[in-house]
Amino acid sequence: MIREKLRRPEGKKFLLAIFVVFCMALAILIRATIGGVVEEYNMPLSTWTTQMYLLQGAMVLVYTLVLTLIFSLPLAFYFFGEKSNR
């Protein structure tokens, strides 16, 4: 049932909208977290350890997925909801 809905034009638009939301959230969160650490602690990226890269990357990925999920709910209602006859 879900796969059938995603193959329709509305489903393709929904997937494109989700991709755009994911990219926007990813860009904003990378800038906020990485830039925040660099500015707050005065640590350029060249001084970071591998563990810091992994932890910051995991945090960015988790927050990006959560924000994408939250913003996908209204988009699903918009694309898959009942269409009114105007």
BAFI-3210 file (N, C-alpha, C; in Angstrom, 3 decimals, decimal comma, padded with zeros to 6 digits):
// residues 86
n [1|2|3|4|5|6|7|8|9|10|11|12|13|14|15|16|17|18|19|20|21|22|23|24|25|26|27|28|29|30|31|32|33|34|35|36|37|38|39|40|41|42|43|44|45|46|47|48|49|50|51|52|53|54|55|56|57|58|59|60|61|62|63|64|65|66|67|68|69|70|71|72|73|74|75|76|77|78|79|80|81|82|83|84|85|86]
n.u [000,812|001,870|004,053|002,767|001,520|003,752|004,703|003,067|002,465|002,114|003,439|006,064|006,584|006,353|008,545|010,613|010,233|010,793|013,481|014,535|013,952|015,553|018,140|018,244|017,988|020,264|022,341|021,940|022,249|024,857|026,304|025,573|026,399|029,120|030,275|029,617|031,155|033,726|033,761|033,001|034,818|037,204|038,575|040,101|039,277|041,440|042,577|040,919|040,041|039,627|037,505|035,990|035,104|033,497|031,545|030,329|029,433|027,629|025,765|024,801|023,668|021,633|019,980|019,271|017,801|015,667|014,487|013,785|011,895|009,930|009,151|008,212|005,713|003,584|003,960|003,267|000,524|-000,205|000,493|-000,694|-003,207|-006,833|-008,170|-009,718|-012,627|-012,512]
n.v [-001,186|001,288|001,459|001,581|004,074|005,718|005,472|006,930|010,196|012,066|010,790|010,781|013,504|013,922|012,406|013,879|016,310|015,493|014,833|017,374|018,657|017,096|017,710|020,472|020,531|019,089|020,766|023,056|022,036|021,013|023,360|024,660|022,900|022,082|024,569|025,826|024,453|025,056|027,864|028,287|026,841|027,505|025,736|024,723|022,733|021,146|020,372|018,544|015,343|011,947|010,780|013,001|013,916|011,710|011,685|014,237|013,999|011,857|013,029|015,114|013,588|012,117|014,198|015,381|013,334|013,140|015,712|015,640|013,584|014,754|016,984|015,646|014,659|016,716|017,163|014,720|014,651|016,785|015,967|013,420|013,617|014,014|015,288|018,320|019,209|021,789]
n.w [000,000|000,835|-000,853|-003,302|-003,138|-003,099|-005,653|-007,254|-008,784|-006,686|-004,630|-005,537|-005,524|-002,800|-001,814|-002,967|-001,634|000,981|000,693|000,152|002,582|004,279|003,292|003,799|006,615|007,283|006,322|007,906|010,511|010,442|010,121|012,498|014,623|014,107|013,514|015,905|017,834|016,928|017,176|019,898|021,533|020,438|018,724|015,966|013,051|012,421|014,796|015,939|017,272|016,091|017,421|018,182|015,689|014,967|017,028|016,753|014,134|014,393|016,095|014,480|012,407|013,773|014,788|012,367|011,129|012,957|012,769|010,069|010,092|011,742|010,194|008,000|008,523|008,318|005,596|004,489|005,023|003,430|000,789|000,537|001,555|001,497|-001,483|-002,194|-004,055|-006,042]
ca.u [000,000|002,729|004,856|001,890|001,333|005,003|004,934|002,221|003,122|002,131|004,470|007,373|006,726|006,577|009,932|011,462|010,103|011,522|014,902|014,867|013,946|016,738|019,326|018,227|018,279|021,664|023,194|021,793|022,813|026,319|026,805|025,355|027,184|030,556|030,637|029,509|032,325|034,906|033,704|032,877|036,010|038,380|039,267|039,963|039,036|042,700|042,949|039,918|040,384|038,674|036,319|035,179|034,428|032,453|030,458|029,611|028,738|026,479|024,775|024,194|022,833|020,438|019,107|018,747|016,742|014,511|013,832|013,166|010,689|008,926|008,640|007,579|004,313|002,687|004,102|002,481|-000,883|-000,394|000,578|-001,527|-004,529|-007,947|-008,188|-011,047|-013,080|-012,714]
ca.v [000,000|002,468|001,474|002,033|005,524|006,405|005,401|007,928|011,515|012,687|010,119|011,259|014,869|013,773|011,985|015,021|017,270|014,938|014,981|018,794|018,914|016,442|018,485|021,743|020,258|018,680|021,943|023,933|021,398|020,966|024,711|024,989|022,092|022,187|025,973|026,146|023,920|025,813|029,212|028,283|026,308|027,947|024,538|024,511|021,335|020,400|019,872|017,585|013,924|011,133|010,589|014,216|013,882|010,686|012,107|015,357|013,473|011,076|013,968|015,778|012,610|011,819|015,374|015,563|012,337|013,501|016,872|015,204|012,839|015,697|017,797|014,814|014,410|017,632|016,974|013,533|015,062|017,677|015,249|012,224|013,872|014,073|016,469|018,938|019,534|023,239]
ca.w [000,000|000,900|-002,071|-004,393|-003,001|-003,421|-007,102|-007,906|-008,854|-005,361|-003,861|-005,992|-005,001|-001,365|-001,613|-003,292|-000,536|002,124|000,384|000,328|004,027|004,833|002,914|004,523|008,022|007,365|006,159|009,073|011,696|010,313|010,403|013,906|015,556|013,828|013,709|017,324|018,544|016,505|017,745|021,357|022,184|019,678|018,252|014,525|012,682|012,344|016,127|016,403|017,229|015,331|018,256|018,097|014,386|015,003|017,909|016,139|012,961|014,854|016,617|013,326|011,705|014,569|014,790|011,015|010,927|013,784|012,158|008,818|010,451|012,245|009,091|006,975|008,864|007,609|004,154|004,125|004,985|002,289|-000,479|000,487|002,122|000,556|-002,348|-002,262|-005,414|-006,131]
c.u [000,862|003,548|004,037|001,687|002,592|005,315|004,080|002,965|003,178|003,228|005,859|007,627|007,001|008,023|010,911|011,419|010,859|013,027|015,351|014,919|015,185|017,994|019,392|018,574|019,743|022,595|023,136|022,450|024,327|026,906|026,691|026,275|028,682|031,021|030,578|030,700|033,567|034,911|033,729|034,175|037,304|039,241|039,082|039,822|040,316|043,119|041,962|040,461|039,325|037,381|035,412|034,428|033,265|031,271|029,652|028,835|027,510|025,381|024,058|023,253|021,540|019,477|018,506|017,619|015,486|013,769|013,153|011,878|009,584|008,320|007,982|006,108|003,366|002,783|003,305|000,998|-001,156|-000,446|-000,402|-002,922|-005,598|-007,907|-009,605|-011,378|-013,413|-013,110]
c.v [001,259|002,588|001,962|003,540|006,280|006,370|006,390|009,259|012,226|012,087|010,573|012,682|014,840|013,383|013,106|016,060|016,787|015,068|016,426|019,145|018,311|017,251|019,813|021,541|019,878|019,883|022,847|023,317|021,257|022,320|025,039|024,194|022,249|023,624|026,380|025,657|024,731|027,192|029,202|027,871|026,706|026,760|024,414|023,020|020,508|019,837|018,845|016,167|013,180|010,932|011,820|014,272|012,886|011,119|013,254|014,889|012,666|011,992|014,683|014,822|012,316|012,999|015,617|014,579|012,675|014,684|016,499|014,437|013,780|016,503|016,955|014,550|015,408|017,493|015,758|013,875|015,939|016,890|014,080|012,425|013,929|015,382|017,024|019,279|021,016|023,623]
c.w [000,000|-000,380|-003,262|-004,343|-003,404|-004,911|-007,877|-007,975|-007,499|-004,487|-004,249|-005,521|-003,501|-001,083|-001,931|-002,175|000,699|001,906|000,585|001,811|004,675|004,531|003,658|005,995|008,202|007,268|007,383|010,301|011,622|010,661|011,889|014,831|015,332|014,051|015,166|018,116|018,196|017,157|019,269|022,041|021,481|019,249|016,751|014,220|012,644|013,703|016,671|016,333|016,406|016,119|018,210|016,772|014,400|015,866|017,309|014,911|013,342|015,374|015,477|012,599|012,464|014,552|013,410|010,736|011,727|013,173|010,845|009,093|010,919|011,106|007,998|007,274|008,200|006,093|003,680|004,065|003,772|000,978|-000,579|001,060|001,045|-000,216|-002,386|-003,712|-005,485|-007,511]
res [m|i|r|e|k|l|r|r|p|e|g|k|k|f|l|l|a|i|f|v|v|f|c|m|a|l|a|i|l|i|r|a|t|i|g|g|v|v|e|e|y|n|m|p|l|s|t|w|t|t|q|m|y|l|l|q|g|a|m|v|l|v|y|t|l|v|l|t|l|i|f|s|l|p|l|a|f|y|f|f|g|e|k|s|n|r]
***
